[in-house]
């Protein structure tokens, strides 16, 4: 199973969290996978996806595809998590 986009997403998320002194997320931890799913779900919301309208259409499509792949990879890894925005 390939998890490239998911690993990239978690690495990026952990870099942001480190700036605020938050513990890093780990894919091997079930509770962290739920947090990752919630974060992806939030990032897939229209407002966050478009950065409140600041991104142009090609940027939104690129971001959407990356998040969708990461979401699918997470769901393949753990079918107990929920990502509502995946539709």
Backbone torsions as a table, in degrees:
resi	resn	phi	psi	omega
1	UNK	NA	128.6	178.7
2	UNK	-91.8	134.7	-179.4
3	UNK	-130.3	33.9	-174.7
4	UNK	-57.3	-52.6	-178.2
5	UNK	-65.2	-38.4	178.7
6	UNK	-64.2	-44.5	178.5
7	UNK	-63.4	-40.9	177.0
8	UNK	-62.2	-42.2	-179.9
9	UNK	-61.9	-47.8	-178.6
10	UNK	-64.3	-41.8	178.1
11	UNK	-60.3	-45.8	179.0
12	UNK	-63.7	-44.2	179.3
13	UNK	-61.6	-41.3	179.8
14	UNK	-66.2	-34.2	176.7
15	UNK	-63.4	-43.2	178.2
16	UNK	-65.4	-43.0	-179.2
17	UNK	-64.6	-34.0	179.6
18	UNK	-62.6	-33.9	179.2
19	UNK	-64.2	-24.7	-178.8
20	UNK	-105.7	9.0	177.0
21	UNK	73.6	21.6	179.4
22	UNK	-90.6	143.2	-179.6
23	UNK	-62.6	144.1	179.3
24	UNK	-69.1	152.7	177.2
25	UNK	-89.9	148.3	-177.7
26	UNK	-131.6	129.9	-178.7
27	UNK	-66.6	-20.1	-178.9
28	UNK	-81.9	-6.6	-179.1
29	UNK	-102.6	122.7	-176.4
30	UNK	-60.3	-40.1	179.9
31	UNK	-66.3	-39.2	177.1
32	UNK	-66.1	-36.3	177.5
33	UNK	-61.7	-36.1	175.8
34	UNK	-65.1	-40.9	178.3
35	UNK	-65.8	-39.1	178.4
36	UNK	-64.8	-43.1	178.5
37	UNK	-61.0	-42.7	178.7
38	UNK	-64.4	-38.6	179.3
39	UNK	-67.1	-43.5	177.6
40	UNK	-63.0	-43.8	179.0
41	UNK	-57.2	-45.2	178.2
42	UNK	-64.1	-43.1	-179.6
43	UNK	-65.9	-24.5	179.3
44	UNK	-82.9	-7.8	178.4
45	UNK	-64.2	147.4	-176.3
46	UNK	-54.0	-39.9	-178.9
47	UNK	-65.7	-44.0	-179.4
48	UNK	-74.8	-36.3	-179.8
49	UNK	-61.8	-39.4	-178.5
50	UNK	-95.0	3.3	-175.2
51	UNK	52.2	51.1	-178.6
52	UNK	53.6	40.3	175.8
53	UNK	85.6	5.4	-177.6
54	UNK	-81.4	-22.9	-179.5
55	UNK	-89.7	149.2	175.1
56	UNK	-85.6	170.7	-173.9
57	UNK	-56.7	-47.7	179.3
58	UNK	-60.6	-36.4	178.4
59	UNK	-66.7	-40.1	179.4
60	UNK	-65.0	-44.0	-179.8
61	UNK	-62.1	-42.8	179.2
62	UNK	-62.5	-46.3	179.7
63	UNK	-63.9	-42.7	179.8
64	UNK	-60.5	-47.0	-179.4
65	UNK	-62.0	-42.1	179.5
66	UNK	-62.8	-45.9	-179.5
67	UNK	-66.9	-38.6	178.5
68	UNK	-63.9	-41.9	178.2
69	UNK	-63.8	-43.5	178.1
70	UNK	-61.6	-41.3	179.9
71	UNK	-63.9	-45.2	179.6
72	UNK	-63.6	-40.9	178.6
73	UNK	-63.4	-39.1	178.4
74	UNK	-67.1	-42.5	178.2
75	UNK	-64.4	-35.0	175.6
76	UNK	-65.5	-33.2	-179.0
77	UNK	-77.7	-38.1	-174.3
78	UNK	-146.0	102.6	-177.2
79	UNK	-80.3	4.4	177.2
80	UNK	-89.3	-13.0	179.1
81	UNK	-82.7	157.4	-179.0
82	UNK	-124.9	133.9	175.7
83	UNK	-128.8	97.7	-172.9
84	UNK	-66.1	-39.4	-176.1
85	UNK	-70.8	-11.5	179.6
86	UNK	-68.9	-26.1	171.8
87	UNK	77.8	NA	NA
